[in-house]
């Protein structure tokens, strides 16, 4: 590299004005290479050993050979780097994420909820067992009241400082300090948001030219079903799909539904998306047994392993089995998406006191929960909590029909 000439004549000064160039490394994944130059414009902090006995320094001096410098930089910028999750935060510094922004004062007797997400630095290890910087050990947070009129006041209540999961869009519900929050897992859970089409066809999407409608003249249970019409001579297998949400990646699920077909309909089959699931096995309408209570309907199913929390599943007609020039029509009812590798009896939130629609949803348009002996066991759970929660800890009312996360 070129020699650097230091022009500052101040004796033992800890910053020297410098001009010149430094060969720099640019980052490559496999192996760093020498390329380009960095232009010095300003000062370079160096340490110069003092000779013994001390001798005055004056004028100019030149550094010969290689000058090594260390630069703190974000992970993966130079030779030492770490991997961080997809959509992870920059570990180089703390920064402000999602925020409600500044809020105007609430009117008398009401509250607003300002919030902000603050990401602190994490450990940044480098080669040799050291760290470029360490994670934050403390955080100072607070509130600022600006532009308040004289003799006015603000009231703070329900202040909460919490860790948020990656991808969170806001704070969680407020929880009292040292309060035990209990979510009761159901005996069974139907992940289909609109399982019986009693309130229309919300959540379904037509595929490859098919048309969808709610049909009150043909149904397996309730008052209507989903009617799917596939046009004659389609260019691909056609039907409909929907998103099963809230699944736990790595676990096995089974989608099943009752299917009825019109005369000259091609073969209907269920499927799961290869991008969000790993399909294990399935049944086809032509091979499925008739429903004992309604011979027109048959139960078809597909079993898959979830690769994401949102998995796309559906029902389609195999194009090669359709009679030429004729449309294929079929009806779908009683959709069940449940954890496990076998088909079980259909249920939804309207089937009795042990069955609930999701608390944050709408009847017929939400997930369904079954709690065996709900009335008796809910009282027992509440009693057990009251009698066994340690002194100094409170317990909120147990939550039912709330999606479990594990």
C-alpha positions as CSV (number, residue, x, y, z in Angstrom):
1,X,0.0,0.0,0.0
2,X,1.2,3.6,-0.4
3,X,3.0,5.3,2.4
4,X,0.9,7.7,4.6
5,X,2.3,11.1,5.4
6,X,1.2,12.5,8.8
7,X,1.5,16.3,8.7
8,X,0.5,17.3,12.2
9,X,3.5,18.6,14.2
10,X,1.9,18.6,17.6
11,X,3.9,16.5,20.0
12,X,2.2,13.3,21.1
13,X,-1.2,14.5,19.9
14,X,-3.7,11.6,19.8
15,X,-5.2,12.5,16.4
16,X,-3.1,13.3,13.3
17,X,-4.3,14.8,10.0
18,X,-3.6,12.4,7.2
19,X,-4.0,12.2,3.5
20,X,-3.6,9.3,1.1
21,X,-5.3,6.1,0.3
22,X,-5.8,2.7,2.0
23,X,-6.4,-0.6,0.1
24,X,-9.7,-2.0,1.4
25,X,-11.5,-5.3,1.5
26,X,-14.9,-5.8,0.0
27,X,-17.1,-8.5,1.4
28,X,-17.7,-11.8,-0.4
29,X,-19.6,-14.8,1.0
30,X,-17.0,-17.4,0.1
31,X,-13.7,-15.5,0.5
32,X,-12.9,-11.8,0.9
33,X,-10.7,-10.3,-1.8
34,X,-8.6,-7.1,-2.0
35,X,-10.4,-4.5,-4.2
36,X,-10.9,-0.8,-4.4
37,X,-9.5,2.0,-2.2
38,X,-10.7,4.1,0.7
39,X,-9.9,7.8,0.6
40,X,-8.9,9.3,3.9
41,X,-10.5,12.7,4.6
42,X,-10.1,13.7,8.2
43,X,-8.2,12.2,11.1
44,X,-6.9,8.8,11.9
45,X,-6.4,7.8,15.6
46,X,-3.2,5.9,16.2
47,X,-1.0,5.0,19.1
48,X,2.7,6.0,18.8
49,X,5.1,4.4,21.3
50,X,7.1,7.0,23.2
51,X,10.8,6.4,23.1
52,X,12.7,6.2,26.4
53,X,14.1,8.6,27.4
54,X,11.5,10.9,25.8
55,X,12.7,12.7,22.8
56,X,10.9,15.7,21.2
57,X,9.2,15.0,17.9
58,X,8.9,17.7,15.3
59,X,8.3,18.1,11.6
60,X,6.9,15.2,9.6
61,X,7.3,11.4,9.9
62,X,6.3,8.6,7.5
63,X,4.8,5.2,8.4
64,X,6.4,2.4,6.3
65,X,4.9,-1.1,5.7
66,X,1.4,-2.3,6.3
67,X,-1.0,-0.3,8.5
68,X,-3.6,-2.6,10.1
69,X,-6.9,-1.0,11.2
70,X,-10.0,-2.3,12.8
71,X,-13.5,-1.0,11.9
72,X,-16.7,-1.8,13.7
73,X,-19.3,-2.7,11.1
74,X,-22.7,-4.4,11.0
75,X,-22.7,-8.2,10.9
76,X,-21.8,-9.9,7.6
77,X,-20.1,-6.7,6.3
78,X,-16.5,-8.1,6.6
79,X,-14.7,-11.3,7.3
80,X,-16.3,-11.8,10.7
81,X,-20.1,-12.1,10.5
82,X,-23.1,-13.8,12.0
83,X,-26.4,-15.0,10.6
84,X,-29.6,-13.3,11.8
85,X,-33.2,-14.4,11.1
86,X,-35.2,-13.4,8.0
87,X,-36.5,-9.9,8.7
88,X,-34.2,-9.7,11.7
89,X,-33.0,-6.4,13.0
90,X,-29.7,-4.7,12.4
91,X,-27.5,-5.8,15.4
92,X,-25.3,-2.7,15.0
93,X,-27.4,-0.4,17.0
94,X,-30.6,0.2,18.8
95,X,-33.4,1.6,16.6
96,X,-37.1,2.5,16.7
97,X,-39.5,0.0,15.0
98,X,-43.3,0.1,14.9
99,X,-44.8,3.0,16.8
100,X,-48.1,4.7,17.3
101,X,-46.4,8.1,16.8
102,X,-47.2,11.1,18.9
103,X,-50.8,11.3,20.1
104,X,-52.8,14.3,21.0
105,X,-54.0,14.4,24.6
106,X,-57.0,12.3,25.3
107,X,-60.3,14.0,26.1
108,X,-61.3,14.1,29.7
109,X,-62.3,10.7,31.0
110,X,-60.8,8.7,28.1
111,X,-57.5,7.1,27.3
112,X,-55.3,6.5,24.3
113,X,-52.5,4.0,24.1
114,X,-49.2,5.3,22.7
115,X,-46.5,2.7,22.1
116,X,-43.2,2.1,20.4
117,X,-41.0,-0.9,19.7
118,X,-37.3,-0.5,20.5
119,X,-34.7,-2.9,19.3
120,X,-31.4,-3.0,21.3
121,X,-28.1,-4.3,20.0
122,X,-27.2,-8.0,20.3
123,X,-23.9,-9.8,20.8
124,X,-21.7,-9.4,17.7
125,X,-19.0,-12.1,18.0
126,X,-15.8,-11.9,15.9
127,X,-13.0,-14.4,15.3
128,X,-10.7,-15.1,18.1
129,X,-13.5,-15.3,20.7
130,X,-14.0,-11.6,21.1
131,X,-16.9,-9.3,20.4
132,X,-17.1,-6.1,18.3
133,X,-19.9,-5.1,20.8
134,X,-22.0,-6.8,23.4
135,X,-25.8,-6.8,23.7
136,X,-27.6,-4.1,25.7
137,X,-27.9,-4.9,29.4
138,X,-30.2,-2.0,30.3
139,X,-32.8,0.1,28.6
140,X,-34.2,3.5,29.6
141,X,-37.7,4.2,28.4
142,X,-40.1,7.0,29.2
143,X,-42.8,9.3,28.1
144,X,-42.6,12.9,27.0
145,X,-45.5,15.4,27.3
146,X,-45.1,18.2,24.9
147,X,-47.1,21.4,24.4
148,X,-49.2,21.1,27.5
149,X,-51.3,24.0,28.6
150,X,-50.8,25.6,32.0
151,X,-52.5,24.0,34.9
152,X,-53.4,20.8,32.9
153,X,-52.4,17.3,33.7
154,X,-52.0,13.9,32.1
155,X,-52.7,10.5,33.7
156,X,-50.6,7.4,33.0
157,X,-52.1,4.0,33.7
158,X,-51.5,0.4,32.6
159,X,-47.8,1.0,31.6
160,X,-46.2,-2.1,30.1
161,X,-42.7,-2.9,29.0
162,X,-42.5,-6.3,27.3
163,X,-40.5,-8.4,24.7
164,X,-42.4,-8.7,21.4
165,X,-42.1,-11.6,18.9
166,X,-40.6,-10.9,15.5
167,X,-43.2,-9.6,13.2
168,X,-45.5,-8.2,15.9
169,X,-47.6,-5.2,14.7
170,X,-48.3,-3.7,18.1
171,X,-48.3,-4.4,21.9
172,X,-50.1,-7.3,23.5
173,X,-53.1,-6.8,25.7
174,X,-52.2,-5.3,29.0
175,X,-51.5,-7.8,31.8
176,X,-51.2,-7.0,35.5
177,X,-47.8,-7.5,37.1
178,X,-47.3,-11.0,38.4
179,X,-50.5,-12.1,36.8
180,X,-51.0,-15.7,35.5
181,X,-52.6,-15.7,32.0
182,X,-54.2,-19.0,31.2
183,X,-55.3,-20.1,27.7
184,X,-57.2,-23.4,27.9
185,X,-56.4,-25.7,25.0
186,X,-59.5,-27.3,23.4
187,X,-60.2,-31.0,23.1
188,X,-60.4,-30.4,19.4
189,X,-59.9,-27.4,17.1
190,X,-61.3,-26.9,13.6
191,X,-58.9,-24.5,11.8
192,X,-61.4,-23.9,8.9
193,X,-62.6,-20.3,9.1
194,X,-65.8,-20.9,7.1
195,X,-66.5,-24.6,7.6
196,X,-70.2,-24.9,6.7
197,X,-70.8,-21.9,4.3
198,X,-73.9,-20.9,6.3
199,X,-72.8,-17.2,6.0
200,X,-71.7,-17.3,2.4
201,X,-68.4,-18.1,0.7
202,X,-66.1,-15.7,2.5
203,X,-62.5,-16.8,2.5
204,X,-62.7,-19.0,-0.6
205,X,-60.9,-18.2,-3.9
206,X,-61.7,-19.7,-7.3
207,X,-59.0,-21.3,-9.3
208,X,-58.4,-21.5,-13.1
209,X,-61.7,-20.1,-14.2
210,X,-64.1,-21.8,-11.8
211,X,-67.0,-20.0,-10.3
212,X,-68.2,-20.1,-6.7
213,X,-71.6,-19.5,-5.1
214,X,-73.5,-20.4,-2.0
215,X,-76.3,-22.9,-2.8
216,X,-79.3,-23.3,-0.6
217,X,-80.8,-26.1,-2.7
218,X,-78.0,-28.6,-2.0
219,X,-76.4,-29.1,1.4
220,X,-75.0,-31.8,3.6
221,X,-75.6,-30.0,7.0
222,X,-77.2,-26.7,7.8
223,X,-79.0,-24.7,5.1
224,X,-76.5,-24.3,2.3
225,X,-73.2,-25.4,0.8
226,X,-70.5,-24.1,-1.6
227,X,-71.3,-24.8,-5.3
228,X,-68.3,-25.0,-7.6
229,X,-68.7,-24.8,-11.4
230,X,-65.7,-25.6,-13.6
231,X,-66.0,-24.5,-17.2
232,X,-65.9,-27.0,-20.1
233,X,-62.5,-27.8,-21.5
234,X,-60.4,-25.9,-18.9
235,X,-56.6,-25.6,-19.5
236,X,-55.7,-26.8,-16.0
237,X,-57.3,-28.5,-13.0
238,X,-59.8,-26.1,-11.6
239,X,-61.7,-25.6,-8.3
240,X,-61.1,-23.4,-5.2
241,X,-58.8,-23.0,-2.3
242,X,-58.6,-21.3,1.1
243,X,-56.0,-20.5,3.7
244,X,-55.8,-22.6,6.9
245,X,-54.3,-20.1,9.4
246,X,-52.7,-20.5,12.8
247,X,-51.1,-23.9,12.1
248,X,-47.9,-24.9,13.9
249,X,-45.1,-25.6,11.4
250,X,-43.8,-29.2,11.6
251,X,-47.1,-30.7,12.8
252,X,-49.4,-33.0,10.8
253,X,-52.9,-31.9,9.8
254,X,-55.8,-33.5,7.9
255,X,-58.3,-31.6,5.6
256,X,-61.6,-33.3,5.0
257,X,-64.9,-32.3,3.6
258,X,-68.2,-33.7,2.2
259,X,-68.4,-33.6,-1.6
260,X,-71.4,-34.2,-3.9
261,X,-71.1,-34.1,-7.6
262,X,-73.4,-33.4,-10.5
263,X,-73.8,-35.9,-13.4
264,X,-70.9,-35.8,-15.8
265,X,-68.6,-34.1,-13.3
266,X,-64.9,-35.1,-13.5
267,X,-63.1,-36.6,-10.5
268,X,-62.8,-34.3,-7.5
269,X,-59.8,-34.4,-5.2
270,X,-58.4,-32.5,-2.3
271,X,-54.9,-31.1,-2.2
272,X,-52.4,-29.0,-0.2
273,X,-49.9,-26.5,-1.6
274,X,-46.4,-27.8,-2.1
275,X,-45.0,-24.4,-1.0
276,X,-46.6,-24.4,2.4
277,X,-47.1,-28.1,3.1
278,X,-45.6,-31.5,2.5
279,X,-48.5,-33.7,1.3
280,X,-48.6,-37.2,2.6
281,X,-51.7,-38.9,1.2
282,X,-55.2,-38.2,0.0
283,X,-58.5,-39.8,-1.1
284,X,-60.5,-39.0,-4.3
285,X,-64.2,-38.7,-4.6
286,X,-64.4,-41.7,-6.9
287,X,-62.7,-43.9,-4.3
288,X,-64.4,-42.5,-1.2
289,X,-67.3,-44.3,0.6
290,X,-70.8,-42.8,0.6
291,X,-72.0,-40.9,3.7
292,X,-74.2,-43.3,5.8
293,X,-76.7,-40.6,6.6
294,X,-76.8,-39.0,3.1
295,X,-75.7,-41.3,0.3
296,X,-75.3,-38.4,-2.2
297,X,-72.2,-37.1,-0.2
298,X,-68.8,-38.7,0.2
299,X,-65.9,-37.7,2.5
300,X,-62.6,-36.9,0.8
301,X,-59.4,-35.9,2.7
302,X,-55.8,-35.0,2.4
303,X,-53.1,-35.3,5.1
304,X,-50.1,-32.9,5.1
305,X,-47.3,-31.6,7.3
306,X,-47.4,-27.9,7.7
307,X,-44.3,-25.9,6.7
308,X,-45.7,-22.5,7.7
309,X,-48.4,-21.1,9.9
310,X,-50.6,-20.3,6.9
311,X,-51.2,-23.2,4.5
312,X,-53.2,-23.2,1.3
313,X,-55.5,-26.1,0.7
314,X,-58.4,-26.8,-1.7
315,X,-60.5,-29.0,-3.9
316,X,-60.2,-29.3,-7.6
317,X,-61.5,-31.3,-10.6
318,X,-59.0,-33.3,-12.6
319,X,-59.2,-31.9,-16.1
320,X,-58.3,-35.1,-17.9
321,X,-61.4,-36.9,-16.3
322,X,-63.9,-34.3,-17.5
323,X,-66.2,-35.2,-20.5
324,X,-65.3,-33.1,-23.4
325,X,-67.3,-29.9,-23.9
326,X,-69.2,-30.3,-20.6
327,X,-68.7,-28.3,-17.3
328,X,-68.2,-30.0,-14.0
329,X,-70.2,-29.1,-11.0
330,X,-69.7,-30.2,-7.4
331,X,-70.7,-29.1,-3.9
332,X,-68.6,-28.8,-0.8
333,X,-69.9,-28.8,2.9
334,X,-68.6,-29.7,6.3
335,X,-65.0,-28.6,6.0
336,X,-62.7,-29.8,8.8
337,X,-59.0,-28.9,9.2
338,X,-57.7,-30.7,12.3
339,X,-54.4,-31.7,13.7
340,X,-53.6,-35.4,13.2
341,X,-53.3,-37.9,10.5
342,X,-56.8,-39.3,10.2
343,X,-60.3,-38.1,9.4
344,X,-62.6,-37.4,12.3
345,X,-66.2,-36.4,12.7
346,X,-67.1,-32.9,11.6
347,X,-67.8,-30.2,14.1
348,X,-68.2,-26.4,14.3
349,X,-69.0,-23.8,16.9
350,X,-72.8,-24.2,16.6
351,X,-73.2,-27.8,17.7
352,X,-74.0,-27.3,21.4
353,X,-72.7,-26.0,24.8
354,X,-69.4,-27.7,24.4
355,X,-68.7,-26.0,21.1
356,X,-67.5,-22.5,20.7
357,X,-66.6,-20.1,17.8
358,X,-63.3,-18.3,18.3
359,X,-63.8,-15.5,20.8
360,X,-62.3,-12.8,18.4
361,X,-64.3,-14.0,15.4
362,X,-67.8,-14.3,14.1
363,X,-70.1,-17.3,14.2
364,X,-69.8,-19.4,11.0
365,X,-66.8,-17.3,9.9
366,X,-64.2,-18.3,12.5
367,X,-62.3,-21.3,13.8
368,X,-64.3,-23.7,16.0
369,X,-63.3,-25.1,19.4
370,X,-64.7,-28.2,21.2
371,X,-64.2,-28.5,25.0
372,X,-65.4,-31.8,26.4
373,X,-67.7,-31.2,29.4
374,X,-67.1,-27.5,29.1
375,X,-69.5,-26.3,31.8
376,X,-68.2,-28.7,34.5
377,X,-64.5,-28.4,33.6
378,X,-64.4,-24.6,33.3
379,X,-65.7,-24.3,36.9
380,X,-63.1,-26.9,38.0
381,X,-60.2,-25.1,36.3
382,X,-61.2,-21.8,37.9
383,X,-61.3,-23.4,41.3
384,X,-57.9,-25.0,40.9
385,X,-56.3,-21.7,39.9
386,X,-57.8,-19.9,42.9
387,X,-56.6,-22.5,45.3
388,X,-53.1,-23.2,43.9
389,X,-51.7,-19.9,42.5
390,X,-48.9,-18.8,44.8
391,X,-49.3,-15.9,47.2
392,X,-48.6,-12.6,45.5
393,X,-49.6,-13.8,42.1
394,X,-53.0,-13.2,40.6
395,X,-54.8,-15.2,37.9
396,X,-56.9,-13.7,35.1
397,X,-60.1,-15.4,34.0
398,X,-59.1,-18.5,31.9
399,X,-59.5,-17.8,28.2
400,X,-61.4,-20.2,26.0
401,X,-61.8,-20.3,22.2
402,X,-58.4,-18.6,21.9
403,X,-55.8,-20.0,19.4
404,X,-53.0,-21.8,21.3
405,X,-49.5,-21.2,20.1
406,X,-48.0,-24.6,21.0
